[in-house]
Every structure is written in C-alpha cells, then in structure tokens.
Amino acid sequence: MVWELPAYIDENGDTIPVVFLPSITIRSKRFFKSARDEKRFNKLYQNVRRVYPLAKEAGRRLTALEERLKTIPEAKHRAYTKALEDSLKKEYKKELMALTVTQGRILIKLVDRETSRSTYSIVKEFRGSFEAFMWQSLASLFGSNLKSTYDSEEDRDIEIIIKDIEAEAYRPPMKLRRATSHSTAH
C-alpha cells in the first residue's frame, strides 16, 4: 500500500508534508467565586444544553425554507409556509411547551445567534406584523422579549457553554450529568 500525503515543494526543492490537524481550544479550569455562582453556571449549562439543538434546527429549517421559497412561485409561498408551520407544530409543540420560561428566553437568544435575526423579525416576516405583535405581547407577559438579540460579549457564559458543547469539553457535575442525559435523550 502506498500512502500519498498532501505536500508542497518549497523554494529549495524540499518536499514538505502538509498535515491538517483539528482545531482545539485551550482554556484554564474555570473557578467560581462561590458555590452559588457555580450552581448558577451549571443550571445555565443544563438549560443551554436543552435548547441549543432546537436553535440549531431552527437555523437549518429557516435556511432550508428560504432556499425552497426561491424555487417556488411567490403565489404559493403563503400556502407552503402554512403547511410547514403546521408540520413544525406537530413535531415540536410538545417539546417547546415543556420548556421553562428561562429556557424559552435562552432559546430566543440562540435563535438570533443561529439566524442573525431576532425571533420577532422572523415571525413578522413569515406571519405578519399583527401576529408578531401578538406573540411579542404574550412573551412579555412571561417577562420575555422576542426582540432579544444575542451578544457574544454580553452572553459570554452562554457562548462558553456552546463552545464547550460543540467541543464536548465541559462535564457538569455527576448529578447534573444524569439529569442532562435524560432530558436530551429525546
């Protein structure tokens, strides 16, 4: 068997092998000011872990919807989006209804992170101003805001958690690990 590695030849005629390594993040162990701060962070971790897959899926679905709408006549856009909405309600209603208010707030921010648009603007674009206003009013009754945006500096703990989830680096305490593995096993 002959192995061929990617390589280039430098100005001296030497063959230099090229090896692509996965990127890694090196971060020092996180220390908390108090047990309360650690507990708050671990709860945030659990909440982000619960809603992050939903936000990622929302981003994928929105991109797919926009691509699909480019290929069908504008007269059929409303019917297509309505059918898709009905399908999504069937698929996700139970899971979304089971979220806590805090998880809902985090989801709103993460949808903005994934789509670069607030949840409010997405609803307004696809359902209209009145519908967006109604959902915003309902969200405000629970202390939430569909116009919330994601700021990686302001939401740095969420960003750290997401990076750790993506790298599978953060391991919550055993007690939370068991609870998290059960809640994300859907």
VEXDRENRO-415990 format. One line per 10 residues: number of its first residue (from 0); their letters; for each residue x, y, z of C-alpha. Coordinates in Angstrom, 3 decimals. Layout:
REM VEXDRENRO-415990
NUM> a> X:Y:Z ~ ...
This chain:
REM VEXDRENRO-415990
0> mvwelpayid> 0.000:0.000:0.000 ~ 1.324:3.405:-0.986 ~ 0.386:6.413:1.117 ~ 0.165:9.778:-0.553 ~ 0.225:12.744:1.755 ~ -0.617:16.252:0.675 ~ 2.632:18.158:0.339 ~ 4.241:21.119:-1.308 ~ 7.729:21.751:-2.605 ~ 9.497:24.771:-1.154
10> engdtipvvf> 11.924:27.112:-2.961 ~ 14.873:24.764:-2.174 ~ 13.152:21.795:-3.798 ~ 12.375:20.115:-0.473 ~ 9.062:18.280:-0.173 ~ 7.148:19.468:2.873 ~ 4.273:17.253:4.020 ~ 1.039:19.043:4.886 ~ -0.979:17.693:7.760 ~ -4.338:19.131:8.773
20> lpsitirskr> -4.998:18.952:12.473 ~ -8.334:19.586:14.148 ~ -8.560:22.890:15.952 ~ -8.617:22.839:19.708 ~ -9.389:25.356:22.381 ~ -7.225:25.507:25.451 ~ -8.850:27.104:28.421 ~ -7.865:27.089:32.048 ~ -10.036:25.314:34.567 ~ -12.958:27.501:35.498
30> ffksardekr> -13.055:28.667:39.087 ~ -16.146:30.183:40.626 ~ -16.307:32.940:43.195 ~ -18.840:30.999:45.224 ~ -20.814:27.782:45.304 ~ -23.852:29.832:44.275 ~ -22.074:31.063:41.110 ~ -21.079:27.501:40.248 ~ -24.645:26.294:40.766 ~ -25.968:29.153:38.576
40> fnklyqnvrr> -23.477:28.310:35.823 ~ -24.327:24.596:35.971 ~ -28.048:25.395:35.742 ~ -27.345:27.670:32.766 ~ -25.322:24.835:31.220 ~ -28.248:22.459:31.657 ~ -30.673:24.982:30.098 ~ -28.408:25.787:27.140 ~ -27.805:22.099:26.530 ~ -31.567:21.560:26.417
50> vyplakeagr> -32.381:24.332:23.915 ~ -29.230:24.548:21.799 ~ -30.242:21.661:19.490 ~ -33.619:23.371:18.952 ~ -31.910:26.632:17.982 ~ -29.553:24.812:15.596 ~ -32.515:23.052:13.999 ~ -34.400:26.345:13.731 ~ -31.438:27.827:11.872 ~ -31.269:24.856:9.497
60> rltaleerlk> -35.014:24.892:8.875 ~ -35.102:28.643:8.249 ~ -32.250:28.393:5.736 ~ -33.985:25.467:4.006 ~ -37.282:27.389:3.939 ~ -35.668:30.441:2.383 ~ -33.939:28.289:-0.245 ~ -37.192:26.489:-1.041 ~ -39.142:29.735:-1.341 ~ -36.677:30.884:-4.007
70> tipeakhray> -37.688:27.916:-6.166 ~ -41.490:28.177:-5.968 ~ -43.788:30.876:-7.330 ~ -44.469:33.723:-4.907 ~ -48.203:32.999:-5.062 ~ -47.520:29.644:-3.363 ~ -45.267:30.993:-0.607 ~ -48.074:31.508:1.926 ~ -49.538:28.030:1.435 ~ -46.090:26.421:1.640
80> tkaledslkk> -45.111:28.266:4.829 ~ -48.500:27.475:6.413 ~ -48.094:23.759:5.640 ~ -44.555:23.855:7.031 ~ -45.756:25.671:10.154 ~ -48.427:23.022:10.761 ~ -45.830:20.289:10.341 ~ -43.412:22.012:12.741 ~ -46.161:22.495:15.332 ~ -46.894:18.773:15.229
90> eykkelmalt> -43.231:17.895:15.522 ~ -42.105:20.376:18.195 ~ -45.147:21.584:20.143 ~ -44.789:19.094:22.990 ~ -41.065:19.780:23.371 ~ -41.496:23.561:23.252 ~ -44.376:23.520:25.729 ~ -42.170:21.598:28.173 ~ -39.543:24.369:28.235 ~ -39.276:26.581:31.275
100> vtqgrilikl> -39.545:30.359:30.902 ~ -35.770:30.618:31.355 ~ -35.153:28.012:28.671 ~ -37.522:29.927:26.388 ~ -35.527:33.133:26.906 ~ -32.299:31.313:26.121 ~ -33.884:29.768:23.021 ~ -34.934:33.226:21.781 ~ -31.322:34.422:22.087 ~ -29.906:31.283:20.477
110> vdretsrsty> -32.285:31.538:17.518 ~ -30.876:35.021:16.956 ~ -27.341:33.586:17.237 ~ -28.097:30.906:14.634 ~ -30.079:33.044:12.182 ~ -28.683:36.552:12.792 ~ -32.303:37.681:13.146 ~ -34.500:38.124:16.175 ~ -37.395:35.743:16.694 ~ -39.702:38.746:16.388
120> sivkefrgsf> -38.362:39.644:12.925 ~ -38.741:36.041:11.747 ~ -42.363:35.877:12.915 ~ -43.028:39.294:11.356 ~ -41.512:38.227:8.034 ~ -43.463:34.987:7.738 ~ -46.657:35.710:9.678 ~ -47.021:39.487:9.527 ~ -46.807:42.456:11.886 ~ -50.009:41.738:13.791
130> eafmwqslas> -49.048:38.135:14.528 ~ -45.555:39.243:15.610 ~ -47.121:41.863:17.886 ~ -49.427:39.262:19.447 ~ -46.594:36.808:20.119 ~ -44.431:39.624:21.492 ~ -47.283:40.617:23.839 ~ -47.641:37.028:25.032 ~ -43.886:36.713:25.570 ~ -43.829:39.950:27.562
140> lfgsnlksty> -46.441:38.521:29.948 ~ -43.768:35.975:30.915 ~ -41.003:38.562:31.095 ~ -39.530:37.577:27.742 ~ -38.830:39.620:24.648 ~ -38.906:38.178:21.119 ~ -36.743:41.100:20.025 ~ -33.883:39.894:22.253 ~ -30.639:39.566:20.389 ~ -27.560:37.516:21.074
150> dseedrdiei> -24.368:39.320:22.008 ~ -21.352:37.045:22.480 ~ -19.832:39.516:24.954 ~ -22.991:40.123:26.978 ~ -23.912:36.431:26.829 ~ -20.356:35.207:27.340 ~ -21.325:32.359:29.688 ~ -23.755:31.035:27.079 ~ -21.049:31.393:24.424 ~ -18.568:29.496:26.605
160> iikdieaeay> -21.118:26.745:27.172 ~ -21.877:26.487:23.443 ~ -18.190:26.273:22.578 ~ -17.769:23.589:25.228 ~ -20.814:21.679:23.986 ~ -19.501:21.836:20.429 ~ -16.115:20.613:21.634 ~ -17.757:18.275:24.170 ~ -15.333:19.668:26.716 ~ -17.458:20.698:29.673
170> rppmklrrat> -18.555:17.970:32.036 ~ -21.188:19.112:34.516 ~ -21.193:17.587:37.999 ~ -22.399:13.974:38.023 ~ -25.809:14.933:39.443 ~ -26.461:17.337:36.540 ~ -24.891:14.987:34.007 ~ -27.520:12.349:34.792 ~ -30.365:14.875:34.593 ~ -28.997:16.352:31.353
180> shstah> -28.507:12.990:29.661 ~ -32.129:12.085:30.382 ~ -33.508:15.423:29.177 ~ -31.539:15.423:25.906 ~ -32.125:11.785:25.034 ~ -35.310:12.590:23.065
